[in-house]
Amino acid sequence: ITVADARHLRLLGWFGALIANSDMHLGNVALLRADARPFALAPAYDMLPMHYRPAVSGEVVPREYTVQRAPPAARDDWQQAAAMARAFWQRVSESTEISVEFRRIASAAGRALAAML
């Protein structure tokens, strides 16, 4: 992959961690097949805050949001991903298409992340 795609991949990893995507897997990212190399990074998918998935009963179970700190070498990527994650949590907390209960969770996660910046 290109240097730019490698950086994008790192950003996606941090973004997933910062939005509480607790089931990150190889399905979140893929490479586009091509006759030539380097392969290109495909658009990300299935990036959801699965840490907060409802119980089998449908109940939203209270879970603590924790912010993973970046090691010094990854600080620039972490900062950019954190800005993206803050925007994500902000949009979720303001969306009327999302339950009031989960909007509160998103708002708290956004505040916790903002406190780390």
Buried (B, 14 or more C-beta within 10 A) or exposed (E): BEEEBEBBBBBBBBBBBBBBBBEBEEEBBBEEEEEEEEBBBEEBEEBBBBBBBEEEEEEBEEEEBEBEEBEEEBEEBBEBBBBBBBEBBBEBBEEEEBEEEBBEBBBBBBEBBEEEE
